[in-house]
Every structure is written in structure tokens, then in C-alpha cells.
Amino acid sequence: AQEYLAMSKQNPKLVTHGRDLLSAFLQDTEKLTYANWDELIHYCMRSAAPVGRAFLDIAGDTHMDRQAADYLCIALQILNHVQDISKDFLVLRRVYLPHDWILQAKVTEEDLSKSYTTAVLKSVIDRTLQETHAILVKAAPLMRPIPN
């Protein structure tokens, strides 16, 4: 933490990234569902994208495509959420899938609680993975070595 504070004095953007992360963390303590895909992406812009931005700032890279870095971090976070659907629901009562998609597919709490993926939940996961793939395509410009 002290190293991060020292670096933030040299690079004020790190403070902004930290604030974004903190706001997402605080939201996690109160918000259990995301109404739609856009709301989930907005959350990921504050909970995942700042990590990539901070990494690029710490590495001193000014040439990387920051929007592509945002897309990569968002996609990775969504994939993590998909991986943890049951655990997030059972332990935290939190669902990181768009609620409107869950309603459309008629996913129940029982579906979210199972140790396997039901057909209706799979349909929501498949849709999430399709959207995430589109985000990963936008992250492609980032795929080059970082000099530092």
C-alpha cells in the first residue's frame, strides 16, 4: 500500500484508478444484481478496467491502447463471474449475470444453487459468453508485448 501511495504521488492517475476500484468495492457490499448487460459493464468499468489502467501506468506505457486494455479486463472479470455463479449466489447472494436475461430464460434460484449447470442457466451463460467474445475481439489491439 505504501509503494502504491508513493507511486500515486508521481502519477495522479493511480489515485483515480484506486477511487474507481473503491467505489466498485463499496457497490459490492450493497448491490446483489445487475439489471442488464449495460449495468454490468458499467460496474466492470470501475471494478476491472482500473486494474489494467494502473498496470499500464505503473509500467510507464503510454503507447498501449487503453480502451483495448479496458476491454480485456472487463472480459476477464466477466469470465471470472461466470466461473463463480453458484458460489457467488450461495455465499454472497450476488448474481453477476444480467437480471433481464435471467428473467427471459426463466432461471430460478434453484438453478443458481446447483452444482451443475441447468439448461436455462446455460442459455444465459452462452449469451454472456457471446457478448464477452465480442468484448475480447475489441481487446485484440492490446496483444503485443509491454516494453517495461
N, C-alpha and C positions, 0 to 999 in steps of 0.2 A: 504494500500500500504506500509506503514512504517513497519507494522508487517511482511509482506512478505519479505521486504528488510532485516529486521533483521534475519529472518529465513534463507534467502538465504546466509547470511554470514556463518551460521552454516552448511548449506547444499548447496554446489555449484551446485548440480543438478537442484535446483529450478531456477537458472539463465538460464540454458539450456532450461527448460520447458517454461519459460517466453519468451525466444527468439523464440522458435518454434511457440508459440501462436501469437506473434507479427508478424512473417513472414506470417502466415496464414491470420491474420487480414489485413495486407498490400495487400496480394494477393486478398482478398475480395474486395478491393477498385478498382481493375483493371480487374480482371478476371470474366467473366459472364457465361461461360460454361465450362464443363469438357468433353474432347474428348471421354473418355472411362472410364470403371469401374476402371482400374488401376490408372488413373489420379485422379479420385475422392477419391480413397482410400489413395493415397499419400497426398492429401490435408487433409484428415481426420487424418492422422498420425501426422500432425502438428497442427491441429485445435482442435482435440478432445482428442487424446491419451495423450498429455501433462497434461491435467486436471487430468486424473486418476493417472498418474505418480506422479504429485505434491501431490495429495491427499495421496497416499501411503507413499511418502517421509515425508510429514508433520505428518502423523500418526506414523511414525517411523517403519513401517512394512517392514522388509527385507525378509520375507518369502513368501509373496504373489507372485503369478505368474504374472509378469509384462506384459508378452505377452498377457495373458488372459485379463488383465486389459485394454490393448490397444484395443483388440477386442471388449470388452464391450463398451468402449467409442466410438469407431468407429460406432458400430451398433446403439447406441443411437443417435448419430449425424445424421446418415443416416435416421433413423426413423423420426427425427425432420424435416429433409429436405423434406421427403415425405409428412409430415403433412402440410408443408407450401408451397407447389408447386405453387399454384395460387398467394399467397401473395408475395412470393419471385420474381415471374415473373412480376406481375403488379407493385409492388412498387420499386423493385431494378433492374428489367430486368435481373435477375440472375436465372439460372437453374442448380440445383444440381442433375440432372439425367444425365447419360452418353449420350452424344450427338449422338454417333453412334447408340445407342438403339432407341433414338428419331427418327432418320432418318429412321432406319429399319422399325419402326412401322408407319411411316408417320404422326407423331404428328405435328400439326400446332401450330402457335402462338395462334390461336383461342382456340384450345384445352387447352392450358396452362392458358388461361384467364378466362375460365368458372368457375362458382361457383359449378359445379358438374364435375364428372369425366367421360370423354368420353371413349368409348370402346378402342380406340387406346392408349390413355394415360393410361388406366387401364392395358393394356398389359405391358407397360413399368414399371408401379408401381409394378405389380405382379412379374416381373423379378427382380426388385430391392429388393422386399421383400424376394424372394427366396435366392438371394445372401446374403442378410442381415441375414437370418436364418442360413445359413452356417457359418457366422461370429459369431453369437451368440452361436452356438454349440462349437466353439473354445474358447469361453469365459467361458464355464462351470467350468473349474478348479478354477475360481475365487470365485465361490459360496460357500463361508464359511465366518464366522464372522471375522472381522478385530479386533484384540485384543485391539487396542487403540481407 
